[in-house]
């Protein structure tokens, strides 16, 4: 084997010597040199050993040259030689892109520490198929370039002597404009990267020179535009053609290209409806990706269905061409191919189990894996990058429907309304479009929309079959949802809780984000009952519960997310697609649990005096209230009161009044005219009218409410104090300060006696009296009331609570008026 030994960072050349031998010179010429042009270059390191290997005077032997150029077997596809100035570009861009193309790449920075540099060069070159020279002025100024140039010459000579060799053993890459290339390199056609604008055009030439089929590879996957549809590489296994009706999804396709370009596994999930929800178009997206990007995978595209774990072995075997062997042997040979550096795209369709992916994904080689799955969360060990696939944006939904009915205007409002009714779910849109196309001469979109709204939408005949599925999936919305639901077993306690949670999620406003804590609260009672069934709580049991970690309700929520039935957002909220909610249905027990949780939480937030937290899920309170109104029971009245209270606090007085009036009508009918809840509704309406400026109209409501609570609850009850306070505030607003004072004083006395001197309601009465005294001109008398109220609010509610800030402002203005403040 040819063994060149050169010391680090030394310029090198071959010289003829008097002894008739050719030697590799490194600063000193041994023997009597008869060549007058022999150059002497200082050696900054140690002197070359006198027992260096000598090379036959006839030049390099054919065997030695073949050994240098054609190692057996090669470890690397190429070795990159470059100057230190290009290290960042080589390692951060060039090398990763070449590796993404399925090439094994070696560089100088991978040399073995503690080993002579020349040996690293020789060993790496001997293990590489090609040498890529990154040529810049800095490289030409580097002494090592002369060594690399000489090796390039020898490799080219070796190629000429090697009948089994291929073109381009040495590939010059011109990275920067460079004049006066060495003669030996000037004869070779370079890949020209010197102009950054040319690199995109030169990249396929470089890949082709490196042996990548057709000059394209995964490293070329465009991520700034969608490539056109193109034929797949020979040998591909792709059962589905491109869908001419495919619409939109450009962002998702480019995101997939970006994930696969890096050489990672990419999984299509879902967001906005329910992550991984059946019918969202996961397989359709994968088909479109294959027909646009498949040509970049020289080894072919292989589509495998992992829906049936028992059939995966046959699916893998079908990706090869070994029909005479038993299935396990066929699959083993296919898997061996997948370990090669050749770029291939594997599509694991309907892969729901982590164990399946872990079992069949290639561990090494040039394969990329694209997964379609209902599962949203994967074990980090698998290295899956999930793409959250949501419902179609509304414009794309309308454009999709328009493809079935091109005779309609592109912006037909009925198509928009139809897309909204179907929640922009691609499967439902496809079935609806097929229905409109089939009955285009007899059914208008408006008539079809009206029909959908008259029945349980998921069970309308149009959504149960229609048209041809481009991916062979069942054209039935309900059965598609059932595939996920069937994986929950009611006999299993964990799955039973998950089903209960799912039924509760179906009761919320369709398609709206549901606060995580609010949804979990709806099953808290059931979970507590389950704990009770396991025996009384003891100190030991409480400690063990803390050690157990997340509650069973949290685990149930994760289970639903894994099945793609609920989608979790980054803020913890969850969403459920409106069609899935319709399919799941709303049982009486689930509705009752949701109403109870919602009412409790709304009451808590309303009493806190800050309407902002409730704004985030006002749509759910409104939805549940409207549904409950159909029953006209006590719960419906309470929901109306809480929603009215919230809208009033948020400043939407006109919106609050119908709910307050509805609540009053229900409680008078159901509970009677002398019930405390009737008094509450009267107070609410009176307060609303007062806030709207109808002072005279508000007084009868307040007086009726006060009469009820004094009669039913007694003169020393907190509700009586609230009614007294309301009447006092109304009289003060009407300008009757003297008439208001007795009501305020009675309210304060009751609250101090019943609720205590440090209660926030007591502080409210103190503030009211302080305000009244100030209005009467008794500034000194008002001050102690304000000061007491401020201390209570700061202590009980905090310094930044709205009530605290109001009283602090009142006191500050009073002090200014008294001359004690600024």
N, C-alpha and C positions, 0 to 999 in steps of 0.2 A: 504493500500500500504506500502510495506517495505520502511522504511526511514532511511538510514544510515547517521549518521552525524559524520564526522571526520574533525578535523582541519587541515589546510594546512601544508604539508610537515612534517607529523607526522607518525611514523611507527605504525602499527595497529595489534592487534591480539585479538582473542577471549579467555576469561578466565572463569573458573568456580569459583563462589563465594559462601560463606557460606549461603547466604540467599536463595540459590537454584535457582538463576537466572544466565543467561549468559549475560554478558555485553561487549560492545565494549570498550576496554581499550585504553586510550590515555595518558599514563604517570602516572595515578593515579588509584588505584583499590579501588572502593567504597565498603563498607561492609567488612566483615571479610573474607579474602581470605584463603581458605584451601588448595590451590595448591602451593606447595613449589617452583614450577618452574615459577611462575608468574613473568614476566619481567617488569621492570619499566623503561620506556623510557622518557627522559626529553621532555617536551612540550615547544617548543620555542615560542608558541603563548599563547592565553588565555586558561584557564582551561575549561574543558568540563562542560557544565551545568548539575546540579544535576537532572534536570527534563528531561534528555535525554530519548529517546524512548527505552523501554526495549523489549527484544525479548524473546519469549516463550522458557522455558527451554528445551523443546523438539526439539528446533532448529527452522529454518525458516519454516514458513507454506508453504504448496503447493501453496496457492493463492498468497502469497507474492512473492515466487520465480517465478511464472508464470508472475506476473506483472513486475518483474525486467527484465525477459528475453524476454517477448513477448509483448511489448507495442502495443497499438491499437489506431490509426494506427502508424507505425514507420515513423519517419521523415528521418532517415539516414539509409543507407545500412550498414555502419560500422563506428565505432569510433576507431581512431588510438591513442594508448598510446605510448609515446616515451620519451626519456630523452632530455633535452635541447641540448645536443651535436649533436643530429640527426635532429634538427629543419630544417636546410637548405635542407637536402636531402628529408625529408618528404614533405616539402612545395614546393620545386622547381622541384621535380621529381616524388616521389611516389604518392602524392595526385593528381597532374594534370593527371598522367597516369591512375589512377583509375577513375577519373572523365571522362576522355576521353572514358573509357570503359562503361560509362553510369551509374556509381555508385555515389550515394550521400554520401559524406565523411565528417565526423566531426573530429576535432582535438582539443587538449587542447588549442591551440592558439585562438580558436573561442569562448572561455568561455566569459560569460557576465561580463564586468568590474563592480566592486563594489559589487559583489555577493560573498558570501563565496565559496571558491574553492570546498569544498566538495559538496555543492549543485549543482555547475556546473557539477561535475563528475556524480552525481546521475541523474540529469535531462538529461544529454546527453546520458548516458548509457541506461536510460529508453526509449529514443527515437531512439535507434540504434538496428538494427537486430543482429549485430555481433561486437565483440571486437577484434581488431588486435593489438597485442603486439609486438612492435619493440624492440627486445631483443639485448642488447649490454652490455659489462661490465659496462659502465657508467649507464645504466638503472638499473642494479642489485645493483649498489651502491647508487641509489636514494631511499630515504625513501618511496617515493610514489610507488615504484615497489611492496612493500609488500602489500600496499592497493590494487593495481591492481591485484596482484597475488590472494589475497583473493577473490576479485570480480570475477576473472576468475573461481575460484573454485565454487563459488556460481552459476555462470552462467551455468557451466557444470552440477551441480546438478539440476538446474532448467530445463535444457534440458532433463535430464533423467526422470523428473517427467512430462514433457510436451509432450503428445503423438502427438501433432501437430507440434513439432519442427523438424528442419532439422539438418543435421550433421554440425559440425564445428561452434558452437556458439562462441567459443574462438579460435583464430588462432594465434599461435606464429610464428613470422617472425624473424629468426635468421639473423641479419644484420651484425654482426661481430662474429668471433670465440669466443665462450663463454663456459667456463667449469663450472661444478657444478651448473646446473640449479636447481631451487627449485623443490622438488619432485612432486608437483602437475603439474608443467609445463613439467617436464621431461617425463611424461607419454603421452604427446600429441605429435603427429608428426608435426615438424615445417616445414615451407617453408624456405629453406636454401638459403639466399642471402649472406652468409658470404664470398663466393668466387665470385668476380665480373664476372668471366668467366662462372659461372653457372646460372646467373640471367636470361639470355634469355631463358634457358630451364625451370627454375623454375616459370617464369612469368605465363605461362598457368595454372600451378598447383594452383597458388594463385588466379587467376581469377575464376577457377572452384570452389575452396573452397568458394569464395565469391558469387557464384551463377550465374556467367556469363556463358551462354550456350557454351558448347564445349571448354571452357577455352580460347576462342579467343574473341577479341573485337577491336573496332577502335583504341584503344591505342596500339594494337599490329601491326598496319599496317607497314609492312617493308618499309623503305625508303632508304635502301642501296642495295636492290636487288628486282627483280620482283618475287612475289610468283607464283607458277604454277596455271594453271586453275583448278577450283574446283567447285563442285555443290553449288548452292545457298541454303540458309536456307529455310526450308518449309514455304509455304505461300507467297513466293515472287511473284511479278508481273513483269515479264521480258519477253517482246514479242520477243526479238531478241537473237538468239544463237551467239556464238563466231564466228568470221570471220576467217577461216583458212588462208586467204590471208593477214591478217593484218601484217604489216611490220614496224619495228622500233618503234619510239616514246617512248623509254625507259625513257629518261630524263623527258618527259612530264608526264608519268604515275607515276613516283616516286615523281614528284613535286605535283601532285594531292594528292597522299597518304600523303605527308607531310602537305598539307593544311587541309585535312579532319581529319587527326590524331589529330589536335589541336581543333577540334570541331567547325570549322568555315564553312561558306558556300564557296564553290569554284566554279568559273565560267570559262569555257573554252572560250577564245577569240581567237585572231589570231594576228600574226605579220608577217612581211616580205612581204606579198602580200597586203592584206588589212584586218585589224582586223575584225574578224567575217565573212570573205568572205565565201559565200556559196561554198561548194565543197572542203573545206579545211580539212574536216575529223573530225569535232567536235563530231558528234554523234558516229562515229566509235571509237574514242578514249574513249568515255564514255562506249560503249559496252565492249571494251576490259578491261577497268578498272573494270566494274561490274563482269566480269567472272574471274578476277584474285583476286579482293579484296572483292567481295560480301560476301564471307563466314565469314568475320570478323564482320558482322553486324547481331547479333543474331536474331533481330526482323524482318529481311528480307530486300529485295531490291524491290523498287517500282518505276517503270518507268512510267512517265506521260508525255504526249505531251501537251505543252502549246502553240502550233502554232495557235490554234483557241480559243480565249478567251471564246467564248460561250460554248465550249465543256469541259472546265476545270472541271466544277462541276461533270460531268459524269466520267471524268478521276479519280478524287479523290474518288468518290463513288466506283469505280471499284477496289480500293485498299482494300476494306473491304469485309465482307461476310454477308451483311444485305439486301438480294435481295427483301425482302417483304416490305421494308420501302420506302417512297418517297425519291427521290434523295437528297434533302437538308438534310434530317435526316441521310441518309447514310453517306454523306460527313461530317456532324458534328461528327458522331461517329468515323469516320476515323481520323479526326483531333484531337479528344480527345485521341485516341491511340497514335498519334504522339507526344503528350505532355508527354508521359510516359518516364521513364528513360531508357527503353530498347533501345539499339542501333539499328537504322534503317538507311538505305541509300535511300534517295529520289532523283531521277533523273528527273529534270525539263528540258525536251528536247525542243529545239526551243523556249526558253522564251525570247521574245524581249522587253517586257514592264516591267519597274520597278514596276508599280502598281500591276501587276500579281504576281511577286515574293513577294512583300510586303504583298499581300493579303493571299497567300497560304503557305508561309514558316512557320514552327512551331516556336513559340517564346521561348519555353522552351522544356526540355526533351532531350532524347538521340539521336535524329535524326541528320544526316548530310545531307546537300543538295548539289547536284552537278548539275550545270546549263550548258547547251549548248546554245550558243547565238551568233548572229552576233554583238551584242552590245559590245563595248569595254570599255565604261565608265559607272560606276554605282554610284548612290548616296552613299556617304560614310556612311550614316545612315544605309544602308542595311548590311554593314560589309562584302561585297563580296571581296574575294581575286581572282583577275583575273589571269588566266594562258594564256599568249600570245601564241597561237598555230600558228606556221608558216607553210610554205610549207615544204615538206620533204627535208632533206639533199640529195644531189645528189646520194651518194652511196645507200641510202635507196630507192630512186626513181628507180634506176636501178635494185636493188634487187627485188622490187615490180613487175616491168615489167617482170623480168626473171621468176617469178612464173607462168606467163601466157605462157611463151615460154621457158621451161626448156631445150629444145633441143639446144638452142643457148648457146654460151660461156657466163659465168657469167659476164665477163667484155666486152661484145660486144659493140664496139664504137657506133654502130647505136642506141642501146638502150640509151646510154648516150646522144647522140644528140637529140633523141626523147624526153627524159625527159627535156632537156633544152628548146626545142621548146614549150613544154606544161607548162613551168614554174614550174615544180615539183608539180603541183596542184593534190592532190590525186584523186579527181573525174575524172579529165581528164586522169590521168594515168590509172585509172581503166577501163575507156571506151576504151582507146587506147589498153590496154592489152587484153581486151575482143575481140577487133577487130582483133588483131594479132593472138589470139588463134583461132578464128573462121575461119580465112582465112590463117591459117599457111601453107597450101600446095600451096597457090597461090600468097600470098603477102609477100614480104620480108620487114623487118624494114626499109631498105634504100628506097624502093619504096614507102612505106607508108609515110615516112618523106618527100620525094619529093612531094607527093600529098598534104600534109598539107601545104607546103610552096607555092603551086600554087594557093591556094584559101584563102578566109577569114576563118582562122583556126577554129573559134568557130562554124562556120556553116558547117563544114565538116560532112557528114553523120555519121561518126564513133563517133563523140562527141555529137550526138543527141539521141542516144539510144544504148543499148548493155549490155547484161548480166543481172544478178539479183542483185538488191541493197540489201546488208546485213541489212540495216536499213529501207528499204521501201521508201527511198527518190527517187525522179524522176531522172532518168539517162539521164540528158540533161543539158549540161553545160550552154547554153544560157538561158534556162528557170530558171535554178538555180540562175544565175545572175539577171534575171528579177524579181525574188521575192523581192530583195532589191530595185531595181530601181522602181518597181511599187508603193513603198511607198512614192515616191516623186511625188507631184502633180504640173504639170506645171502651173496651174491656180493660185497657191499660190505663191506670190512674193518671199518668203523666199526659198521655194523649187525650184522655177525657177532659183534663183541665185545659189543654190546648184548644180542643173543640169548643169548650165553654167560652174561652177568651175570643175565639174567632167569631162566635155568634154575637158576642157583645160588641165586637168591632163593627159588625154589620149593622148595628143599631145607630151608629153615629152618622153624621152628615156624609153622604156619598162622596168619595174621592177627596175629602178634606183631611189634612194632617191631624192626627189624634195625639194629644199630649200623652207621653208614655206613662207618667204617673197616674193620670186620670183613667187610662184603660186598665192598668193594673189594679186600681182601686175598685173596679167593677167586679173583680173576682176575689177581693180581699176577704169578704165574708165567707165565701165558699172555702177558701184556703184555711181560714180560722176554724171552720167547722171540721175540716179534715184533721187539723191538729187536735181538736177536741176529741175526735173519734179515737185518737191514739192515746188518750188518757189525759189526766190533769197535768197542768204545767207545774213542774217543780224547779228548784234552783238548778239541779243537774240538767233537766231537760232544756231549760232556757239557755244554759251554757252550751249544750250540744247543738242547739239550733243556731247559735252564733257561729259555731265551728263549721256547720254544714255549708255555709256560704250563701250564694244567691237563693232566693225563695223559689218554690216550685212554679209560681206564676211567672217569674223572670225566665225560668227554664222553658216554660210553655211558650212564652213569647219568642224566644230564640228558635224553638222548634218550628213555629209558624214562619219565621223569617227564612229558615233553611229550606223549607218546602216551597218558598216563593209565594206564599199566601198573603203575607204582610211584608211591607218594605219598611226598613228602618232608615231614617235620615240621619245626618251627622249630629243633629241636635237631640237625637233620641226619640223624636216623634215617629209615628208609624202611619202608613197609608194602606187603604184597601180599595181595590178597583170597584167602581160602582156596579159593574155587572157581576162580579164575584159576590158582592154584598147581596145583590138580588138573588143570586143562586143559593147562598147560605141560608137566607131567610132570617126572620126575627121572631123567635119564640117569646111567649109572654114572660117567662122567667128571666130571659136575657134582657128584655126591654125594662122590666122592673128593676133589675140590678143596675143597669146603666142610668136610668132616671134617678134612682136613689143616690148613686155616686155623684152624678152631675148636680143634683139639687144641693147636696151637702157641700160640695166644693164651691158652687156659686154663692151659697149663703155665706160661707166663710170669707170669700173674697169681697163680697159686697159689704159685709160688716167691717172689713178692714178699711174701707173708705177710699180705696185706690182702684179705679176701674181698669187700669192698664193691664194687669195680668189676665183679666177675663177677656180682653179684646182678642187675644190670640185664638181663643176657641169659642167665640161668640156664635159662630155658625152652627156649632153643635148644640148649644143651648137653644138657639132659635129652632133648629130642626126638631129636636126632641119636644120642645114646647108645642109646636104646630101639630105634631103627631098626637101628643097627649090631649090636645084640645078636642079631638074627635070623641074622646071618652067622657069629658065633662065630669071628672072626679076631683077629689081633693089634691091629688098629686099634680093634676093639670093646673089647678088654681095656684098652687105653690110655685110651679115653674113659671107661670105667667107673671106672678109677683116678682120673682127674682130677675127675670129678663127685663121687666119694666123698670125695676130698681137700677139695674146695670145701665140701661139706655138713658135713664134720667141722669145718673151720675156722670155718664159720658157726654151729657149735653144734648142728647137727641130726644127732646121733650115730646115732639109730635109722634115719634116712633114709640115712645113708652106708653102713651095714653091708651091705645087700644088694648094693650096687654093688661094694664091696671083695670080697665073697665071689664075686660073679659074675666079676670080673676074675681072681681066683685060680683059679677053675675053668677059665677059658678058657686062661690061659697054661700051666697044668699040662698041659692036653690038647694044646695046639698047640705049645708050645715045650719042654715037658719039665719035670720036677721039679727039675732042677739048673741052670735058666736064671736069669740075673740079673734078668729081669723077674718071675720067680716069687719071687725074694727080695724084690723091691720090693713085690709084693702081700702077702707074708707080713708085712713090716714095717708096711705100712699097717693091716692087720687087727690086729696086735699093738698098735699105737699107739691104734687106736680102742677096743679092749677096755680098755686102760689108762685112757683118758680116761673111759670109762663106769664105771670102778671095778672091772673084772674083772681084777685084777692077776695072780692065779695063772693065769688062762686066757690072759693075754697072753704069758707067758714062753716057752712052747713056740714060738710064732710068731717071736719075736725070735731065739731060739737057732737055729732052722732057717734063718732068713735069714742070720745071721752065718756059719753053716757053709757056705752056698752061696757067698757072696761071697768068703770067704777061699779057698775051693777054686778058684773060677772066675776071680776078678779079682785075687786076691793079697792079702797081708796089708797092703800099703801103698797100697791104693786108696781114693779118697774114699767109695765106697759101703761099704767095710769100716768106715771111720770112722763113718759114719752108723749102721750096725748096732751098733757098740760103744757109741755115744752112747745109742742107744735102750735097750740093756740096762742101762747105767749108770743112766739115768733111772728105769727100772722098779725096780731094786734100791733106789735112794734112796727111791722112793715106798713101798716095802715096809718101809722102816726100816733096811735093811742098808747103812749109810753106808760102812762099811769095805769091803764087797764092791763097792760102786759105784765107789770111787775109781780102781782100776786101769783100768776100762773108760773112764772119763772121760779119764784121763791118756794112754792109748793113742790115743784118738780125737784129742786135741789134738796129740799128736806127729805123727800122720799128716797132719792138716790143715795144720800149720805147714810140714811138709816138702813136701807135694804142692801145696797151694793157696796157700801163702804166709802170712806173718805178718799181712797186712792184709786178709785175706779175711773176709767176714761169717760164714762157717761157722767159721772160726777164732775169731772173736769169740764165737760161740755156745758153743763148747767152753770158752772162758775164763770166760764167765758161769756155765756149769754148775759148773765147778770152784770158782769163788768162792762159789757158793751152797752147795756141799757143805761146803767148809771152814768157812763161817759156821755151818752146821748142826752141825758138829762142835765148835764153840766157838773155832776158830782165826780170830778176827776180823782180826788183823794179817796173817795169811797170805792171807785172802780179798781184802783191799783191792787189792793190785796186779792181781789177775785182773779185778776189776770195772773198775778204772780203764783197763786196757788194752782191755777189751771196749767200754767207752763211747767211747773215742777212735776205735776202728775203725768202730763203727756211725755215729757222728756224721760221720766222714769219708766213708764209703761210702754210707750210706743217708739221711743228713740228721738234723737235730736233732729232727724231729717224727715220725719213723718209729716204728711201734709197738714194734719191737725196741729202738730207742734209748731210748724212754720207759721200758720195762721195766728196762733195765740202770741207767738214771739213778735210778729209784726204789729199786732194790736197793742201789745205792751210798749213796744218801741215808739209808736205814734203817740200813745198816751204820755209817755215820759217827755217827749218833745213838747207836747202841749203844756205840760206842767213845768217845763224849763229845766228838767233833770236829764235830758238827753240831747243828742245832736240830730 
